[in-house]
């Protein structure tokens, strides 16, 4: 399970950021496809927002879209290297402020000032203690009508399977048997103590309401090791939490990649991306039709 210090060392010192973070979008066929087929359909009800807070933006992979949906954008990352990259990338944007934190603090953000908080493909590496602290502070930072969208680990729901994967790496015959039985799950550097249920509990403890959680698979694995949690300020009137088990998330990603590749072979075609709306709290899934 990666610690805050390990995350800092990896993303600030050891990782090359070969394509400014866009390399993490290759499974979709590019970052434009990640945004328009998987992210925007899930967050469009909350946009535009007067003030947006983005946690762990990396080199601004999704910042470049969020900046166009707000009057003020606050980006916070524990990596000075990432914050400096964002400063340079968006130097012409006067409405963005940049902050280096300690991997868990939001003290630089005024209380009651954030209308929408966003983080994707970053906090999956944060353990339960870090997520709990972020939720505690987000509860103070949101306006009374604020919303949040956080992508975090659900690997804690499969701790036994993840432990078996560790043994399988050491004992190859055992690994072959467990792989054939479909019992292995790759941690993918996820926090193994974090779950969707824990996140819901953190929200309740801080007077927030977790409205929906979409449990998704990642990479080539069928296990739902991640959660996309949508929450709101205030816990009254209380809405029932909707838990969506989406084992087809990577199919959605693959469809985007295939479509991106098909269009790249026909540069004369300027076909718009068709979005499937996602209603918060419903079981409808986003993605290309």
C-alpha positions as CSV (number, residue, x, y, z in Angstrom):
1,X,0.0,0.0,0.0
2,X,1.7,3.3,-1.1
3,X,2.3,5.9,1.6
4,X,2.2,9.6,1.1
5,X,6.0,9.7,1.0
6,X,6.1,6.9,-1.6
7,X,3.6,8.8,-3.7
8,X,5.7,11.9,-3.4
9,X,8.9,10.1,-4.4
10,X,7.2,8.4,-7.4
11,X,5.3,11.3,-8.9
12,X,7.8,14.1,-8.0
13,X,11.1,12.3,-8.6
14,X,11.0,8.9,-10.3
15,X,8.1,9.1,-12.8
16,X,9.1,10.6,-16.2
17,X,5.7,12.1,-17.2
18,X,6.7,11.2,-20.8
19,X,3.5,12.7,-22.3
20,X,2.4,15.1,-19.6
21,X,0.2,12.4,-18.1
22,X,-1.6,11.8,-21.3
23,X,0.1,8.4,-21.5
24,X,-2.4,7.3,-18.8
25,X,-5.2,7.9,-21.4
26,X,-3.9,5.5,-24.0
27,X,-6.4,2.8,-23.1
28,X,-9.2,5.3,-24.2
29,X,-7.3,6.4,-27.4
30,X,-6.2,9.7,-25.9
31,X,-7.2,12.2,-23.1
32,X,-9.9,13.8,-25.2
33,X,-11.6,10.5,-25.4
34,X,-11.2,9.9,-21.6
35,X,-12.8,13.2,-20.9
36,X,-15.7,13.1,-23.4
37,X,-16.6,9.4,-23.1
38,X,-16.0,8.6,-19.4
39,X,-15.7,11.7,-17.4
40,X,-17.9,14.5,-18.8
41,X,-20.9,12.2,-19.1
42,X,-20.6,11.5,-15.3
43,X,-20.0,15.1,-14.1
44,X,-21.9,17.3,-16.5
45,X,-24.8,17.9,-14.0
46,X,-22.3,19.8,-11.8
47,X,-20.8,22.0,-14.5
48,X,-20.3,24.8,-14.9
49,X,-19.4,25.6,-11.3
50,X,-18.2,29.0,-9.9
51,X,-15.3,27.5,-8.0
52,X,-13.8,24.1,-8.8
53,X,-11.2,22.3,-6.7
54,X,-9.0,19.7,-8.4
55,X,-7.0,17.4,-6.1
56,X,-3.9,15.7,-7.6
57,X,-4.0,17.1,-11.2
58,X,-0.6,15.7,-12.2
59,X,0.5,17.7,-15.2
60,X,-3.0,19.0,-15.9
61,X,-4.4,16.1,-17.9
62,X,-8.0,17.1,-16.9
63,X,-7.3,20.6,-15.7
64,X,-7.3,21.7,-19.3
65,X,-11.0,20.9,-19.5
66,X,-12.1,21.9,-16.0
67,X,-10.7,25.4,-16.4
68,X,-13.3,26.2,-19.1
69,X,-16.2,25.4,-16.7
70,X,-15.5,27.7,-13.8
71,X,-14.7,31.3,-12.8
72,X,-12.0,30.0,-10.4
73,X,-10.0,26.8,-10.4
74,X,-7.9,25.7,-7.5
75,X,-5.4,22.9,-8.1
76,X,-3.7,21.1,-5.2
77,X,-1.0,18.4,-5.5
78,X,1.7,17.0,-3.2
79,X,4.2,17.1,-6.0
80,X,6.0,20.4,-6.6
81,X,7.1,19.1,-10.0
82,X,3.5,18.6,-11.0
83,X,2.3,22.0,-9.7
84,X,5.2,23.7,-11.6
85,X,4.2,21.8,-14.8
86,X,0.6,23.1,-14.4
87,X,1.8,26.6,-13.8
88,X,3.8,26.5,-17.1
89,X,1.1,24.8,-19.0
90,X,-1.7,27.2,-18.0
91,X,0.4,30.3,-17.7
92,X,-2.1,32.3,-19.7
93,X,-5.0,31.5,-17.4
94,X,-5.5,34.1,-14.7
95,X,-8.3,32.3,-12.9
96,X,-6.2,29.3,-11.8
97,X,-4.4,29.1,-8.4
98,X,-1.8,26.5,-7.6
99,X,-0.9,24.9,-4.3
100,X,1.6,22.3,-3.1
101,X,0.2,20.4,-0.1
102,X,1.4,17.6,2.2
103,X,-0.7,14.9,0.5
104,X,-3.7,15.4,2.8
105,X,-4.2,19.1,3.7
106,X,-6.5,21.6,2.1
107,X,-5.8,24.5,4.5
108,X,-4.9,26.8,1.6
109,X,-8.5,26.6,0.4
110,X,-11.0,29.0,2.1
111,X,-13.9,27.3,3.9
112,X,-17.2,27.4,2.2
113,X,-15.7,28.4,-1.2
114,X,-15.8,25.3,-3.4
115,X,-18.8,24.4,-5.5
116,X,-17.4,21.3,-7.1
117,X,-14.4,19.1,-6.1
118,X,-12.9,16.7,-8.6
119,X,-10.2,14.0,-8.7
120,X,-9.7,11.1,-11.1
121,X,-7.0,8.5,-11.5
122,X,-4.9,9.8,-8.6
123,X,-6.5,9.2,-5.2
124,X,-6.7,5.4,-5.9
125,X,-3.1,5.5,-4.6
126,X,-4.2,7.1,-1.3
127,X,-4.8,5.0,1.8
128,X,-7.9,5.2,4.0
129,X,-6.4,7.6,6.4
130,X,-5.6,10.1,3.7
131,X,-9.0,9.8,2.1
132,X,-10.7,10.3,5.5
133,X,-8.7,13.4,6.1
134,X,-9.5,14.8,2.6
135,X,-13.2,14.1,3.2
136,X,-13.0,15.8,6.6
137,X,-11.6,19.0,5.0
138,X,-13.7,18.9,1.9
139,X,-16.8,19.0,4.2
140,X,-15.6,22.4,5.3
141,X,-14.5,23.7,1.9
142,X,-17.7,23.0,0.0
143,X,-20.5,25.5,-0.2
144,X,-23.9,24.5,1.2
145,X,-24.9,23.3,-2.4
146,X,-21.5,21.9,-3.3
147,X,-20.8,18.5,-4.9
148,X,-17.8,16.2,-5.2
149,X,-16.6,13.5,-7.6
150,X,-13.7,11.4,-6.3
151,X,-12.1,8.3,-7.8
152,X,-10.6,6.1,-5.1
153,X,-9.6,2.6,-4.3
154,X,-12.0,-0.2,-3.5
155,X,-9.2,-2.8,-3.3
156,X,-10.0,-3.3,0.4
157,X,-13.0,-5.3,-0.7
158,X,-10.6,-7.9,-2.2
159,X,-7.9,-8.1,0.3
160,X,-7.7,-11.8,0.3
161,X,-7.5,-11.9,-3.5
162,X,-4.8,-9.3,-3.5
163,X,-2.8,-11.2,-0.8
164,X,-3.1,-14.3,-3.0
165,X,-1.5,-12.4,-5.9
166,X,1.5,-11.6,-3.7
167,X,2.0,-15.3,-2.9
168,X,1.4,-16.3,-6.6
169,X,4.3,-14.0,-7.6
170,X,6.6,-16.1,-5.4
171,X,5.2,-19.5,-6.1
172,X,4.7,-19.8,-9.9
173,X,2.8,-23.2,-9.9
174,X,0.3,-21.7,-7.4
175,X,0.0,-18.6,-9.5
176,X,-1.0,-20.7,-12.6
177,X,-3.7,-22.5,-10.6
178,X,-5.1,-19.3,-9.1
179,X,-5.0,-17.5,-12.4
180,X,-6.9,-20.3,-14.1
181,X,-9.5,-20.2,-11.3
182,X,-9.8,-16.4,-11.7
183,X,-9.0,-15.7,-8.1
184,X,-6.2,-13.2,-8.5
185,X,-6.5,-9.5,-8.5
186,X,-3.7,-7.1,-9.3
187,X,-3.3,-4.3,-6.8
188,X,-2.3,-1.8,-9.5
189,X,-0.6,0.2,-6.7
190,X,-4.0,0.7,-5.1
191,X,-4.5,1.3,-1.4
192,X,-5.6,-2.1,0.0
193,X,-7.3,-0.7,3.1
194,X,-9.8,1.6,1.2
195,X,-13.3,0.6,0.2
196,X,-16.5,2.3,-1.1
197,X,-18.3,1.5,2.2
198,X,-15.5,3.3,4.1
199,X,-15.9,6.3,1.9
200,X,-19.6,6.4,2.6
201,X,-18.9,6.2,6.3
202,X,-16.4,9.1,6.1
203,X,-19.0,11.2,4.4
204,X,-21.6,10.4,7.1
205,X,-19.2,11.3,9.9
206,X,-18.5,14.7,8.3
207,X,-22.1,15.6,7.5
208,X,-21.8,14.9,3.8
209,X,-24.1,12.7,1.8
210,X,-22.6,10.0,-0.5
211,X,-25.3,9.9,-3.2
212,X,-23.9,7.3,-5.6
213,X,-20.9,5.0,-6.0
214,X,-20.0,3.3,-9.2
215,X,-17.7,0.3,-8.6
216,X,-15.6,-0.3,-11.6
217,X,-12.9,-2.7,-12.9
218,X,-9.5,-1.5,-14.1
219,X,-7.1,-2.8,-16.7
220,X,-7.6,-6.4,-17.6
221,X,-9.2,-7.4,-14.4
222,X,-12.8,-8.3,-13.7
223,X,-12.7,-7.3,-10.0
224,X,-14.2,-3.9,-9.1
225,X,-11.1,-2.5,-7.4
226,X,-12.1,1.1,-7.8
227,X,-15.0,3.4,-6.8
228,X,-16.2,6.6,-8.4
229,X,-18.0,8.3,-5.5
230,X,-20.3,11.3,-6.0
231,X,-21.3,13.2,-2.8
232,X,-22.9,16.4,-1.8
233,X,-22.8,18.9,1.0
234,X,-25.3,18.4,3.8
235,X,-27.1,15.2,4.7
236,X,-30.7,16.5,4.6
237,X,-32.9,15.7,2.9
238,X,-31.2,12.4,2.8
239,X,-31.1,10.6,-0.5
240,X,-30.6,6.9,-0.7
241,X,-27.1,5.9,-1.7
242,X,-27.0,4.2,-5.1
243,X,-24.3,1.6,-5.5
244,X,-23.7,0.6,-9.2
245,X,-21.6,-2.5,-9.9
246,X,-20.2,-1.7,-13.3
247,X,-18.1,-4.6,-14.4
248,X,-18.2,-3.2,-18.0
249,X,-16.2,-0.1,-17.4
250,X,-13.2,-1.3,-19.3
251,X,-15.5,-2.4,-22.2
252,X,-16.6,1.3,-22.3
253,X,-12.9,2.3,-22.4
254,X,-12.1,-0.2,-25.2
255,X,-15.1,1.1,-27.3
256,X,-13.6,4.6,-27.0
257,X,-10.2,3.4,-28.1
258,X,-11.5,1.6,-31.1
259,X,-13.6,4.5,-32.1
260,X,-10.6,6.9,-31.7
261,X,-8.5,4.6,-33.9
262,X,-11.2,4.3,-36.5
263,X,-11.6,8.1,-36.8
264,X,-7.8,8.6,-36.8
265,X,-7.7,6.6,-40.1
266,X,-10.3,9.0,-41.6
267,X,-8.9,12.5,-40.9
268,X,-11.5,14.0,-43.3
269,X,-14.3,13.0,-40.9
270,X,-15.1,15.3,-38.0
271,X,-17.7,13.2,-36.2
272,X,-18.7,14.6,-32.8
273,X,-18.5,12.4,-29.8
274,X,-22.0,11.2,-28.9
275,X,-22.6,11.1,-25.1
276,X,-24.9,8.9,-23.1
277,X,-26.2,11.1,-20.3
278,X,-25.6,9.9,-16.8
279,X,-28.2,10.8,-14.2
280,X,-26.8,11.0,-10.7
281,X,-28.1,8.2,-8.6
282,X,-29.4,6.2,-11.5
283,X,-28.1,3.0,-12.9
284,X,-27.6,4.3,-16.4
285,X,-24.0,4.1,-17.5
286,X,-22.0,6.8,-19.4
287,X,-20.0,6.3,-22.5
288,X,-20.2,6.2,-26.3
289,X,-23.3,4.8,-27.9
